[in-house]
Amino acid sequence: MVQNTIEQDVAAFFSRENELFFNENDFQMHLALYLRQTAHYDDVDIEYFIPKQELDGYVWNNNVYIDIVVRSGDEYVPIELKYCTRSVKQNITRFGELRAKRLKSLRIKLPRISVPTNSGRMCIAWNSF
């Protein structure tokens, strides 16, 4: 099952990744690129768009964007990233230049890659896969 492979790949990503992520987009892009580079999947998309009219029982007045969707054959797995943030004090070098000594960074927990139970909106979106 592709979900087991994703769980293993996400764990491997965190075990090798020592870079700070500065925002959700930074985290999302690094993880998506890593998943794509594993060559375990046919496609990895970010900000996967689902029009609200495609979702039965969806009563909110906005479309749904899923952080990452991975496809392997005819199996799709949505990944919604959940994480905590904290301040860090350390020298950060980006593109070979010292950038900051204090900033807000992401403290990452393993992203949720199963059907969330706390969000009706996302449950409806998950059920469309």
NUGUZA-551976 format. One record per atom (N, C-alpha, C): x, z, y; residue number from 1. Coordinates in Angstrom, 2 decimals, padded with zeros to 5 digits. Layout:
residues N
        c1        c3        c2   pos
         X         Z         Y   NUM
...
end
This chain:
residues 129
        c1        c3        c2   pos
    000.84    000.00   -001.18     1
    000.00    000.00    000.00     1
    000.88    000.00    001.24     1
    000.52   -000.81    002.21     2
    001.34   -000.99    003.41     2
    001.43    000.29    004.25     2
    000.43    001.14    004.23     3
    000.48    002.38    005.01     3
    001.63    003.28    004.55     3
    001.86    003.36    003.24     4
    002.99    004.15    002.74     4
    004.32    003.61    003.24     4
    004.44    002.28    003.26     5
    005.66    001.65    003.76     5
    005.84    001.96    005.24     5
    004.76    001.91    006.01     6
    004.84    002.22    007.43     6
    005.29    003.67    007.63     6
    004.70    004.59    006.89     7
    005.09    006.00    007.01     7
    006.58    006.17    006.74     7
    007.09    005.49    005.72     8
    008.52    005.57    005.41     8
    009.36    004.95    006.52     8
    008.91    003.81    007.04     9
    009.66    003.14    008.10     9
    009.64    003.96    009.40     9
    008.52    004.59    009.72    10
    008.46    005.43    010.93    10
    009.38    006.63    010.77    10
    009.39    007.24    009.60    11
    010.30    008.37    009.36    11
    011.76    007.91    009.48    11
    012.08    006.73    008.97    12
    013.44    006.20    009.09    12
    013.79    005.92    010.54    12
    012.83    005.42    011.31    13
    013.04    005.17    012.74    13
    013.44    006.46    013.44    13
    012.72    007.55    013.18    14
    013.03    008.80    013.84    14
    014.34    009.40    013.35    14
    014.70    009.16    012.10    15
    015.94    009.73    011.60    15
    017.17    009.03    012.19    15
    017.03    007.80    012.62    16
    018.16    007.05    013.18    16
    018.14    006.98    014.69    16
    017.01    007.22    015.31    17
    016.84    007.05    016.76    17
    017.28    008.30    017.48    17
    018.28    008.17    018.35    18
    018.72    009.33    019.12    18
    018.57    009.12    020.62    18
    017.96    008.02    021.00    19
    017.75    007.71    022.40    19
    016.49    008.40    022.92    19
    016.52    008.83    024.16    20
    015.32    009.39    024.79    20
    014.37    008.26    025.14    20
    013.09    008.51    025.00    21
    012.09    007.55    025.43    21
    011.53    008.05    026.75    21
    011.45    007.18    027.73    22
    011.10    007.60    029.08    22
    009.60    007.54    029.36    22
    008.86    006.82    028.55    23
    007.41    006.75    028.69    23
    006.83    006.15    027.41    23
    005.52    006.07    027.35    24
    004.88    005.57    026.13    24
    005.27    004.12    025.85    24
    005.37    003.29    026.89    25
    005.73    001.89    026.67    25
    007.13    001.76    026.07    25
    008.05    002.58    026.53    26
    009.41    002.58    026.01    26
    009.40    002.94    024.51    26
    008.71    004.01    024.18    27
    008.56    004.44    022.79    27
    007.87    003.37    021.94    27
    006.76    002.85    022.45    28
    005.98    001.84    021.74    28
    006.83    000.60    021.44    28
    007.56    000.12    022.43    29
    008.36   -001.09    022.25    29
    009.49   -000.87    021.25    29
    010.20    000.27    021.35    30
    011.28    000.54    020.40    30
    010.76    000.62    018.97    30
    009.65    001.32    018.78    31
    009.10    001.46    017.42    31
    008.61    000.11    016.90    31
    007.91   -000.66    017.72    32
    007.41   -001.97    017.28    32
    008.56   -002.91    016.92    32
    009.61   -002.91    017.74    33
    010.76   -003.77    017.43    33
    011.43   -003.33    016.12    33
    011.55   -002.03    015.93    34
    012.13   -001.53    014.69    34
    011.29   -001.96    013.48    34
    009.98   -001.78    013.57    35
    009.10   -002.17    012.46    35
    009.20   -003.67    012.18    35
    009.29   -004.46    013.22    36
    009.42   -005.91    013.06    36
    010.75   -006.25    012.39    36
    011.82   -005.56    012.78    37
    013.14   -005.86    012.24    37
    013.30   -005.45    010.77    37
    012.43   -004.58    010.28    38
    012.53   -004.22    008.86    38
    012.17   -005.39    007.96    38
    011.41   -006.35    008.49    39
    010.94   -007.51    007.73    39
    010.01   -007.11    006.59    39
    009.40   -005.92    006.68    40
    008.43   -005.48    005.68    40
    007.03   -005.99    005.97    40
    006.82   -006.58    007.14    41
    005.47   -006.93    007.60    41
    005.43   -008.37    008.06    41
    004.24   -008.97    007.96    42
    004.06   -010.33    008.44    42
    003.94   -010.38    009.96    42
    003.42   -009.31    010.56    43
    003.27   -009.29    012.02    43
    003.19   -007.85    012.51    43
    003.71   -007.62    013.70    44
    003.63   -006.33    014.38    44
    003.25   -006.64    015.82    44
    002.09   -006.17    016.24    45
    001.61   -006.42    017.60    45
    001.46   -005.11    018.36    45
    001.71   -005.16    019.67    46
    001.48   -003.99    020.52    46
    000.29   -004.25    021.43    46
   -000.36   -003.16    021.83    47
   -001.56   -003.23    022.69    47
   -002.56   -004.23    022.12    47
   -002.87   -004.07    020.85    48
   -003.79   -004.94    020.13    48
   -005.19   -004.81    020.73    48
   -005.72   -005.91    021.20    49
   -006.98   -005.94    021.94    49
   -008.17   -006.13    021.00    49
   -009.18   -005.27    021.17    50
   -010.45   -005.43    020.46    50
   -011.55   -005.41    021.51    50
   -012.27   -006.53    021.70    51
   -013.36   -006.54    022.68    51
   -014.46   -005.58    022.25    51
   -015.02   -004.86    023.20    52
   -016.04   -003.85    022.89    52
   -017.24   -004.44    022.15    52
   -017.59   -005.69    022.42    53
   -018.75   -006.29    021.75    53
   -018.51   -006.55    020.27    53
   -017.27   -006.48    019.82    54
   -016.93   -006.67    018.41    54
   -017.11   -005.40    017.59    54
   -017.35   -004.27    018.26    55
   -017.38   -002.98    017.58    55
   -018.80   -002.45    017.47    55
   -019.36   -002.42    016.28    56
   -020.69   -001.88    016.05    56
   -020.72   -000.39    016.39    56
   -021.70    000.03    017.14    57
   -021.86    001.44    017.47    57
   -020.98    001.92    018.61    57
   -020.27    001.01    019.26    58
   -019.37    001.38    020.37    58
   -020.18    001.42    021.66    58
   -020.32    002.61    022.24    59
   -021.20    002.77    023.41    59
   -020.43    002.90    024.72    59
   -019.12    002.92    024.68    60
   -018.33    003.07    025.89    60
   -018.24    001.74    026.63    60
   -017.99    001.78    027.91    61
   -017.99    000.57    028.73    61
   -016.57    000.05    028.97    61
   -015.77    000.03    027.94    62
   -014.42   -000.53    028.06    62
   -013.99   -001.09    026.71    62
   -012.99   -001.96    026.77    63
   -012.43   -002.53    025.55    63
   -011.47   -001.53    024.92    63
   -011.01   -001.83    023.72    64
   -010.08   -000.95    023.01    64
   -008.73   -001.66    022.89    64
   -007.69   -000.93    023.17    65
   -006.32   -001.41    022.97    65
   -005.63   -000.41    022.04    65
   -005.21   -000.89    020.90    66
   -004.53   -000.04    019.92    66
   -003.03   -000.19    020.13    66
   -002.31    000.92    020.16    67
   -000.89    000.91    020.51    67
   -000.09   -000.11    019.69    67
   -000.19   -000.02    018.38    68
    000.53   -000.96    017.50    68
   -000.38   -001.27    016.32    68
   -000.42   -002.53    015.92    69
   -001.11   -002.92    014.68    69
   -000.11   -003.71    013.84    69
   -000.01   -003.30    012.58    70
    000.91   -003.93    011.64    70
    000.07   -004.67    010.61    70
    000.49   -005.92    010.30    71
   -000.21   -006.72    009.30    71
    000.75   -007.09    008.19    71
    000.27   -006.91    006.96    72
    000.99   -007.36    005.78    72
   -000.03   -008.05    004.88    72
    000.10   -009.35    004.76    73
   -000.91   -010.11    004.01    73
   -002.25   -010.00    004.71    73
   -003.26   -009.56    003.97    74
   -004.59   -009.39    004.58    74
   -004.88   -007.92    004.90    74
   -003.85   -007.08    004.89    75
   -004.01   -005.66    005.19    75
   -003.49   -005.37    006.60    75
   -004.32   -004.71    007.40    76
   -003.97   -004.33    008.76    76
   -003.94   -002.81    008.86    76
   -002.94   -002.28    009.57    77
   -002.86   -000.83    009.78    77
   -002.66   -000.58    011.27    77
   -003.64    000.07    011.92    78
   -003.48    000.44    013.33    78
   -002.65    001.71    013.47    78
   -001.81    001.76    014.49    79
   -001.00    002.94    014.78    79
   -001.31    003.38    016.21    79
   -001.82    004.56    016.35    80
   -002.07    005.14    017.67    80
   -001.04    006.22    017.89    80
   -000.22    006.07    018.92    81
    000.89    006.99    019.16    81
    000.40    008.25    019.86    81
    000.76    009.39    019.31    82
    000.46    010.70    019.90    82
    001.76    011.48    019.99    82
    002.00    012.09    021.12    83
    003.28    012.76    021.32    83
    003.14    013.80    022.42    83
    004.12    014.66    022.53    84
    004.20    015.67    023.58    84
    005.38    015.32    024.48    84
    005.35    015.81    025.71    85
    006.47    015.59    026.61    85
    007.09    016.92    026.99    85
    008.32    016.86    027.45    86
    009.00    018.04    027.96    86
    010.09    017.57    028.91    86
    010.52    018.46    029.78    87
    011.63    018.15    030.68    87
    012.93    018.37    029.94    87
    013.90    017.55    030.25    88
    015.23    017.71    029.68    88
    016.25    017.69    030.82    88
    017.36    018.38    030.62    89
    018.46    018.35    031.56    89
    019.67    017.79    030.82    89
    020.01    016.57    031.12    90
    021.19    015.96    030.55    90
    021.49    014.68    031.30    90
    022.73    014.26    031.22    91
    023.10    013.00    031.85    91
    022.59    011.85    031.00    91
    021.97    010.90    031.65    92
    021.39    009.75    030.97    92
    022.12    008.51    031.47    92
    022.59    007.70    030.54    93
    023.22    006.44    030.91    93
    022.34    005.31    030.43    93
    021.96    004.43    031.34    94
    021.18    003.23    031.01    94
    021.93    002.03    031.58    94
    022.13    001.02    030.79    95
    022.85   -000.18    031.21    95
    024.22    000.17    031.77    95
    024.87    001.17    031.17    96
    026.21    001.56    031.55    96
    026.32    002.36    032.83    96
    025.19    002.77    033.42    97
    025.23    003.53    034.67    97
    024.54    004.88    034.47    97
    025.10    005.90    035.11    98
    024.47    007.21    035.10    98
    023.18    007.14    035.90    98
    022.07    007.56    035.30    99
    020.77    007.40    035.93    99
    020.16    008.69    036.44    99
    020.24    009.76    035.71   100
    019.54    010.98    036.11   100
    020.12    012.17    035.37   100
    019.93    013.34    035.94   101
    020.33    014.56    035.27   101
    019.12    015.35    034.80   101
    017.97    015.16    035.43   102
    016.76    015.87    035.04   102
    015.60    014.87    035.09   102
    014.89    014.78    034.03   103
    013.75    013.87    033.98   103
    012.78    014.30    032.91   103
    011.64    013.70    032.94   104
    010.62    013.98    031.93   104
    010.79    012.96    030.82   104
    010.90    013.41    029.62   105
    011.07    012.49    028.49   105
    010.02    012.81    027.44   105
    009.91    011.95    026.47   106
    008.95    012.16    025.40   106
    009.56    012.98    024.29   106
    008.86    014.00    023.86   107
    009.23    014.74    022.64   107
    008.33    014.16    021.57   107
    008.89    013.48    020.64   108
    008.11    012.66    019.72   108
    007.77    013.44    018.45   108
    006.52    013.31    018.06   109
    006.09    013.73    016.73   109
    005.74    012.45    015.99   109
    005.67    012.52    014.70   110
    005.28    011.31    013.97   110
    003.94    010.81    014.48   110
    003.85    009.53    014.80   111
    002.58    009.01    015.32   111
    001.50    009.05    014.26   111
    000.29    009.17    014.71   112
   -000.85    009.16    013.79   112
   -001.07    007.73    013.34   112
   -001.10    007.52    012.04   113
   -001.34    006.17    011.54   113
   -002.51    006.15    010.57   113
   -003.35    007.15    010.69   114
   -004.57    007.15    009.89   114
   -005.75    007.28    010.84   114
   -006.94    007.27    010.32   115
   -008.13    007.34    011.15   115
   -008.17    008.68    011.88   115
   -008.19    008.67    013.22   116
   -008.24    009.93    013.95   116
   -009.62    010.56    013.83   116
   -009.66    011.88    013.81   117
   -010.94    012.57    013.67   117
   -011.43    013.11    015.01   117
   -010.59    013.07    016.04   118
   -010.97    013.70    017.30   118
   -011.43    012.71    018.36   118
   -011.56    011.45    018.04   119
   -011.93    010.48    019.05   119
   -012.94    009.50    018.47   119
   -014.18    009.61    018.92   120
   -015.22    008.70    018.45   120
   -014.90    007.25    018.74   120
   -014.34    006.99    019.93   121
   -013.97    005.62    020.30   121
   -013.00    005.03    019.29   121
   -011.95    005.77    018.98   122
   -010.93    005.23    018.10   122
   -011.42    005.13    016.66   122
   -012.28    006.05    016.23   123
   -012.83    005.95    014.88   123
   -013.60    004.66    014.70   123
   -014.38    004.28    015.71   124
   -015.13    003.04    015.63   124
   -014.17    001.86    015.55   124
   -013.11    001.89    016.37   125
   -012.11    000.82    016.34   125
   -011.42    000.76    014.99   125
   -011.01    001.92    014.45   126
   -010.33    001.98    013.15   126
   -011.20    001.37    012.06   126
   -012.49    001.67    012.12   127
   -013.40    001.17    011.09   127
   -013.56   -000.33    011.12   127
   -013.13   -000.98    012.21   128
   -013.22   -002.44    012.28   128
   -012.11   -003.11    011.49   128
   -011.13   -002.35    011.01   129
   -010.02   -002.95    010.26   129
   -010.36   -002.99    008.81   129
end
